[in-house]
Amino acid sequence: MNAPNTFQTIPGQDDLQQIPRDLSFHPSGTTDPKVLTRAQVEHYNQHGYIKPLDIFTASEADGLRRYFDDLLQKYVAEGKDSYSISSAHLRHGRVWDVLTNPKIVAVVSDLLGPSVVAWGSHFFCKMPKDGKTVSWHQDASYWPLTPSKAVTVWLAIDDADRGNASMKYIPGTQVLGHLTYKLSETDESNILNQTVPEVERYGAPVYVELKAGQASLHSDLLLHGSEVNTSDRRRCGLTLRYTTGDVQAHMGWHEKGVVVSGPPPANWGNRPRPTEE
């Protein structure tokens, strides 16, 4: 049996505002990366992202896609949609395996340092012509974590390009702190309930085009989003979330933790691999 979850899945904004959070960018201090180049580390510090990263071979990516196809079918049969497979590493051993994959952990460790906790895994799957957008937002705005040191690895399950609504970034916005947003709860076409308005003032977007098995990596404060998928092709990505062991998790989110590098921190859990695939 998998351990029960007692954390608050989607924290309310009123609850988050009660937490004294440090929402400022903490650049990587790595000077001798093992997998990344120094130029990539500097690019992350300056622009807030790295792309593309070659993670899995074509055959490995095919196997992961087949796994997700079956998983999505099970969730749809339960009455859920293609965006509902969240915190998947707490239920599915195969997702836990991806989250803890040494190739991914090595990349993340080059930015975060020797103490790394993996804590999040969420499939963002835009079905063909699904009509949904992901508005411009900052991940850290939603998370009861402090200080703001989390990074997201966005692993392409399908090929992602501008035609099927790949992600897009506004480079450099990670250094601006917590930006003002407006609530978009009544917009049924928007997957999220926050939208940072008038982002054109911050610069032109960069589109994150990836082949299946490739990944990008971005700071939790980088402005990003994606447009409507108007194509006949699906666009699925698995978001994998990591942070440093000194980060404090509120609202029970420490329960999501899996220690992937360094000694287990006292303030994080260390979930074992689930038995369900």
KAURVEN-V721940 format. One record per residue. N is the residue number from 0. SS is DSSP state (@ for helix, = for strand, . for the rest). NEAR is the number of other ideal C-beta (glycine too) atoms within 8 Angstrom. D_FIRST is the distance of its C-alpha to the first C-alpha in Angstrom with 2 decimals. Layout:
# KAURVEN-V721940
n:N ss:SS near:NEAR d_first:D_FIRST
n:N ss:SS near:NEAR d_first:D_FIRST
This chain:
# KAURVEN-V721940
n:0 ss:. near:3 d_first:0.00
n:1 ss:. near:8 d_first:3.80
n:2 ss:. near:6 d_first:6.47
n:3 ss:. near:4 d_first:8.80
n:4 ss:. near:8 d_first:12.08
n:5 ss:. near:5 d_first:15.36
n:6 ss:. near:10 d_first:17.85
n:7 ss:. near:9 d_first:20.73
n:8 ss:. near:6 d_first:20.14
n:9 ss:. near:5 d_first:23.86
n:10 ss:. near:10 d_first:26.15
n:11 ss:. near:6 d_first:29.44
n:12 ss:@ near:7 d_first:32.66
n:13 ss:@ near:6 d_first:33.98
n:14 ss:@ near:11 d_first:31.00
n:15 ss:@ near:11 d_first:31.33
n:16 ss:@ near:6 d_first:35.03
n:17 ss:. near:5 d_first:34.40
n:18 ss:. near:9 d_first:32.83
n:19 ss:. near:4 d_first:35.50
n:20 ss:. near:11 d_first:34.49
n:21 ss:. near:7 d_first:36.45
n:22 ss:. near:10 d_first:36.62
n:23 ss:. near:8 d_first:38.98
n:24 ss:. near:10 d_first:38.67
n:25 ss:. near:6 d_first:38.08
n:26 ss:. near:6 d_first:39.48
n:27 ss:. near:10 d_first:38.23
n:28 ss:. near:5 d_first:40.26
n:29 ss:. near:10 d_first:39.56
n:30 ss:. near:4 d_first:42.86
n:31 ss:. near:4 d_first:41.73
n:32 ss:. near:10 d_first:38.83
n:33 ss:. near:7 d_first:37.43
n:34 ss:. near:6 d_first:36.41
n:35 ss:. near:12 d_first:37.98
n:36 ss:. near:6 d_first:41.73
n:37 ss:@ near:8 d_first:43.49
n:38 ss:@ near:6 d_first:44.73
n:39 ss:@ near:10 d_first:41.22
n:40 ss:@ near:14 d_first:40.28
n:41 ss:@ near:8 d_first:43.52
n:42 ss:@ near:10 d_first:42.87
n:43 ss:@ near:15 d_first:39.56
n:44 ss:@ near:8 d_first:41.41
n:45 ss:@ near:7 d_first:44.25
n:46 ss:@ near:9 d_first:42.67
n:47 ss:. near:15 d_first:38.99
n:48 ss:= near:15 d_first:37.48
n:49 ss:= near:10 d_first:37.50
n:50 ss:= near:9 d_first:37.60
n:51 ss:= near:9 d_first:37.15
n:52 ss:= near:11 d_first:34.87
n:53 ss:= near:5 d_first:34.34
n:54 ss:. near:10 d_first:30.71
n:55 ss:. near:6 d_first:29.88
n:56 ss:. near:6 d_first:32.31
n:57 ss:@ near:7 d_first:33.15
n:58 ss:@ near:6 d_first:31.20
n:59 ss:@ near:9 d_first:28.08
n:60 ss:@ near:14 d_first:28.50
n:61 ss:@ near:9 d_first:28.91
n:62 ss:@ near:8 d_first:25.62
n:63 ss:@ near:12 d_first:23.82
n:64 ss:@ near:12 d_first:25.72
n:65 ss:@ near:8 d_first:24.76
n:66 ss:@ near:9 d_first:21.06
n:67 ss:@ near:13 d_first:21.67
n:68 ss:@ near:8 d_first:23.79
n:69 ss:@ near:8 d_first:21.02
n:70 ss:@ near:12 d_first:18.54
n:71 ss:@ near:12 d_first:21.32
n:72 ss:@ near:8 d_first:22.05
n:73 ss:@ near:8 d_first:18.59
n:74 ss:@ near:12 d_first:18.89
n:75 ss:@ near:10 d_first:22.46
n:76 ss:@ near:6 d_first:21.55
n:77 ss:. near:6 d_first:19.41
n:78 ss:. near:4 d_first:22.63
n:79 ss:. near:7 d_first:22.03
n:80 ss:. near:6 d_first:24.53
n:81 ss:. near:13 d_first:24.83
n:82 ss:. near:10 d_first:24.50
n:83 ss:. near:7 d_first:21.24
n:84 ss:. near:12 d_first:18.78
n:85 ss:= near:9 d_first:18.52
n:86 ss:. near:11 d_first:16.34
n:87 ss:@ near:13 d_first:14.96
n:88 ss:@ near:15 d_first:13.91
n:89 ss:@ near:10 d_first:11.10
n:90 ss:. near:9 d_first:9.52
n:91 ss:. near:11 d_first:11.47
n:92 ss:@ near:10 d_first:11.99
n:93 ss:@ near:8 d_first:15.57
n:94 ss:@ near:12 d_first:16.45
n:95 ss:@ near:14 d_first:15.18
n:96 ss:@ near:9 d_first:17.54
n:97 ss:@ near:14 d_first:20.35
n:98 ss:@ near:13 d_first:19.97
n:99 ss:. near:10 d_first:20.28
n:100 ss:. near:9 d_first:22.88
n:101 ss:@ near:6 d_first:25.74
n:102 ss:@ near:7 d_first:28.43
n:103 ss:@ near:14 d_first:27.20
n:104 ss:@ near:13 d_first:26.50
n:105 ss:@ near:10 d_first:30.02
n:106 ss:@ near:13 d_first:31.61
n:107 ss:@ near:15 d_first:29.90
n:108 ss:@ near:12 d_first:30.77
n:109 ss:@ near:13 d_first:34.36
n:110 ss:@ near:13 d_first:34.48
n:111 ss:@ near:13 d_first:32.29
n:112 ss:. near:10 d_first:33.06
n:113 ss:. near:6 d_first:31.23
n:114 ss:. near:12 d_first:28.49
n:115 ss:= near:17 d_first:26.12
n:116 ss:= near:15 d_first:22.83
n:117 ss:= near:16 d_first:21.08
n:118 ss:= near:13 d_first:19.66
n:119 ss:= near:11 d_first:20.04
n:120 ss:= near:16 d_first:19.60
n:121 ss:= near:11 d_first:21.14
n:122 ss:= near:17 d_first:22.71
n:123 ss:= near:11 d_first:26.22
n:124 ss:= near:14 d_first:27.40
n:125 ss:= near:13 d_first:30.91
n:126 ss:. near:8 d_first:31.60
n:127 ss:. near:9 d_first:35.22
n:128 ss:. near:8 d_first:37.54
n:129 ss:. near:9 d_first:34.76
n:130 ss:. near:5 d_first:37.15
n:131 ss:. near:11 d_first:34.85
n:132 ss:= near:10 d_first:35.91
n:133 ss:= near:11 d_first:34.19
n:134 ss:= near:13 d_first:36.90
n:135 ss:= near:10 d_first:38.19
n:136 ss:= near:15 d_first:35.91
n:137 ss:. near:13 d_first:34.67
n:138 ss:@ near:11 d_first:30.95
n:139 ss:@ near:13 d_first:31.47
n:140 ss:@ near:10 d_first:32.85
n:141 ss:@ near:9 d_first:29.42
n:142 ss:. near:10 d_first:27.45
n:143 ss:. near:13 d_first:27.35
n:144 ss:= near:16 d_first:28.00
n:145 ss:= near:12 d_first:31.14
n:146 ss:. near:9 d_first:33.15
n:147 ss:. near:14 d_first:32.95
n:148 ss:. near:12 d_first:32.02
n:149 ss:. near:15 d_first:29.26
n:150 ss:= near:14 d_first:29.78
n:151 ss:= near:13 d_first:28.30
n:152 ss:= near:15 d_first:28.16
n:153 ss:= near:15 d_first:28.71
n:154 ss:= near:14 d_first:27.82
n:155 ss:= near:15 d_first:29.68
n:156 ss:. near:13 d_first:27.73
n:157 ss:. near:12 d_first:31.01
n:158 ss:. near:10 d_first:34.51
n:159 ss:= near:13 d_first:35.39
n:160 ss:. near:8 d_first:39.04
n:161 ss:@ near:7 d_first:41.27
n:162 ss:@ near:6 d_first:41.53
n:163 ss:@ near:15 d_first:37.90
n:164 ss:. near:13 d_first:37.45
n:165 ss:. near:13 d_first:36.43
n:166 ss:= near:13 d_first:35.73
n:167 ss:= near:12 d_first:38.78
n:168 ss:= near:14 d_first:39.50
n:169 ss:= near:15 d_first:42.39
n:170 ss:. near:10 d_first:43.12
n:171 ss:. near:10 d_first:43.81
n:172 ss:@ near:15 d_first:42.44
n:173 ss:@ near:10 d_first:39.81
n:174 ss:@ near:8 d_first:42.64
n:175 ss:@ near:7 d_first:43.65
n:176 ss:. near:8 d_first:41.08
n:177 ss:. near:7 d_first:39.33
n:178 ss:. near:9 d_first:41.32
n:179 ss:. near:5 d_first:42.28
n:180 ss:. near:11 d_first:40.41
n:181 ss:= near:8 d_first:40.93
n:182 ss:= near:8 d_first:38.35
n:183 ss:. near:11 d_first:37.79
n:184 ss:. near:5 d_first:35.46
n:185 ss:. near:4 d_first:37.78
n:186 ss:. near:8 d_first:38.05
n:187 ss:. near:4 d_first:35.86
n:188 ss:. near:7 d_first:36.56
n:189 ss:= near:12 d_first:35.09
n:190 ss:. near:8 d_first:31.36
n:191 ss:. near:9 d_first:31.79
n:192 ss:. near:6 d_first:33.44
n:193 ss:= near:12 d_first:35.59
n:194 ss:= near:13 d_first:38.54
n:195 ss:. near:13 d_first:40.80
n:196 ss:. near:8 d_first:44.26
n:197 ss:. near:4 d_first:47.25
n:198 ss:@ near:11 d_first:45.47
n:199 ss:@ near:6 d_first:48.53
n:200 ss:@ near:4 d_first:50.11
n:201 ss:@ near:9 d_first:47.69
n:202 ss:. near:8 d_first:48.61
n:203 ss:. near:5 d_first:47.89
n:204 ss:= near:8 d_first:44.40
n:205 ss:= near:9 d_first:43.11
n:206 ss:= near:9 d_first:41.11
n:207 ss:= near:13 d_first:38.07
n:208 ss:. near:8 d_first:38.55
n:209 ss:= near:15 d_first:36.05
n:210 ss:. near:8 d_first:35.45
n:211 ss:. near:12 d_first:31.98
n:212 ss:. near:13 d_first:30.43
n:213 ss:= near:12 d_first:32.53
n:214 ss:= near:13 d_first:31.50
n:215 ss:= near:14 d_first:33.26
n:216 ss:= near:15 d_first:32.55
n:217 ss:= near:14 d_first:33.73
n:218 ss:= near:11 d_first:34.03
n:219 ss:. near:14 d_first:32.25
n:220 ss:. near:17 d_first:35.79
n:221 ss:. near:15 d_first:37.22
n:222 ss:. near:13 d_first:38.30
n:223 ss:= near:11 d_first:36.73
n:224 ss:= near:11 d_first:36.01
n:225 ss:= near:10 d_first:36.47
n:226 ss:. near:7 d_first:38.69
n:227 ss:. near:9 d_first:38.31
n:228 ss:. near:15 d_first:37.48
n:229 ss:. near:5 d_first:40.54
n:230 ss:. near:10 d_first:40.13
n:231 ss:. near:4 d_first:38.88
n:232 ss:. near:10 d_first:36.26
n:233 ss:. near:10 d_first:32.69
n:234 ss:= near:14 d_first:31.95
n:235 ss:= near:14 d_first:28.39
n:236 ss:= near:15 d_first:27.39
n:237 ss:= near:15 d_first:24.20
n:238 ss:= near:13 d_first:24.79
n:239 ss:= near:14 d_first:23.32
n:240 ss:= near:13 d_first:24.03
n:241 ss:= near:14 d_first:25.00
n:242 ss:= near:13 d_first:26.91
n:243 ss:= near:10 d_first:28.42
n:244 ss:. near:13 d_first:26.93
n:245 ss:. near:8 d_first:29.63
n:246 ss:. near:13 d_first:28.68
n:247 ss:= near:7 d_first:27.57
n:248 ss:= near:14 d_first:24.79
n:249 ss:. near:9 d_first:25.24
n:250 ss:. near:9 d_first:23.36
n:251 ss:. near:9 d_first:20.07
n:252 ss:@ near:13 d_first:20.10
n:253 ss:@ near:10 d_first:19.74
n:254 ss:@ near:10 d_first:15.97
n:255 ss:@ near:13 d_first:16.10
n:256 ss:. near:13 d_first:17.77
n:257 ss:= near:13 d_first:17.39
n:258 ss:= near:14 d_first:20.39
n:259 ss:= near:11 d_first:22.15
n:260 ss:= near:9 d_first:25.54
n:261 ss:. near:8 d_first:27.01
n:262 ss:. near:6 d_first:25.83
n:263 ss:. near:6 d_first:22.92
n:264 ss:. near:11 d_first:24.73
n:265 ss:. near:4 d_first:24.39
n:266 ss:. near:9 d_first:24.10
n:267 ss:. near:13 d_first:21.02
n:268 ss:. near:7 d_first:17.37
n:269 ss:. near:8 d_first:16.08
n:270 ss:. near:11 d_first:12.62
n:271 ss:. near:4 d_first:11.22
n:272 ss:. near:6 d_first:10.83
n:273 ss:. near:11 d_first:7.80
n:274 ss:. near:6 d_first:6.84
n:275 ss:. near:7 d_first:8.28
n:276 ss:. near:4 d_first:12.01
